[in-house]
Amino acid sequence: MADELDVDAMIARFRERAAAVQGRPLPPVAGPERERFMQHAQDDFQDFAIIGDASWTFDDGVLVLTVDLRPPVEDRAAG
């Protein structure tokens, strides 16, 4: 399986999906349906963006995705 898996391509697809969610048009809905749609879009973007920002290693047959959720270095230095 590892020989067939292109992890860089997979991560690139997640980046593309995150960008697509941001460009997704809002359907003609109102009220609670609109709020649900907007929340789903935000959740989709966050999920896709997190994987899209991951680095990876392949250790003894296990794909390990690493996601640094700390603020950027310049934000940490200022805080």
C-alpha angles and dihedrals in degrees: 000000000000090000090057098044118094100195094181090056091047092052090047089054090054090052089051091049091051090052091047092053090054090053094045110124118236110248119230096271131129141193120010093353090058091050091049092049092050092048091049090050091051091048091048092049093048094048094047093043093051093054090041089058095048126116117210147207132184109223121183093327095319122113108219119195115195120200120186106210095178118115116264114282093253090055092050092049092052093048 
